[in-house]
Amino acid sequence: MTKNFDPRPVPDKNWFHSKNVALLQCLLTVGTTLASYAIALYMGHVKLWPIPMISYCGVHPPEKFVFSIGLVCSAFLMFLFIWIIECAGKVYSSRKTAWLLGFPSSLGLMVLAVCNCEEEPNLHYIGAITYFLTTAIYCLLCSFKELNLTKEKRTAWVTVRQFLSLVNLTFSLALGVLFAFGYQGTDWEVAFSEWTAVWAAEFYVLTFYWDLGDEFFIEQVKEFFGMEVRDNGKYKLVYDDEFALDMD
């Protein structure tokens, strides 16, 4: 048993809007990278120009502590965000896409945050490649291919996400091309591509702050497991009491 979508807040169900997860993830990731860069710059560990790769801002203390803690927390929020848009009424991701691309992206971010590029270079770059590759494909699929999961109307935010997903893909691929042609991490072209790809991905997430709006709350977002709904690729908002009855 499900209810038709009702945009009005549910009594005692309004403690935290889902849209705030998108906002927090973006602010935390962007804030962490900028703070780490500023501290590393102040300590003389990096130069103002050429701009360093983000990874180089998390090598030495004290900035590496800010870098690791901030990005690990961001990876957790990314995991939660992907779960929200996979399960919410406004869905842009199928379960398969979330598990094959979305969640590995958050795991890659966590690995590169914990393992810096000098102490554990192999693990760091495995995490980085996983993050950039899966994020680029995930954003692209969610923006162009999977809109028909809920027949979502094309809003301005859909168009913005499509643009940002292409920017992210372009500069993620540029990283690989530059390294293939012998560019080093100290070259500004590499660093510029990395910063642009990361920020494009984060601003992509930020658009959901407005697109999810005030309709969805963390404890409200559940997926209806009925075979008919699943087979039709449709998702509905299910309330806790009804969810329990459906599962009995």
Secondary structure, 3 states (H helix, E strand, C coil): CCCCCCCCCCCCCCCCECHHHHHHHHHHHHHHHHHHHHHHHHHCCCCCCCCCCHHHHHCCCCHHHHHHHHHHHHHHHHHHHHHHHHHCCCCCCCHHHHHHHHHHHHHHHHHHHHCCCCCCHHHHHHHHHHHHHHHHHHHHHHHHHHHHHCCCCCCHHHHHHHHHHHHHHHHHHHHHHHHHCCCCCCCHHHHHHHHHHHHHHHHHHHCHHHHHCCCCECCCCCCCCCHHHHHCCCCCCCCHHHHHHHHC
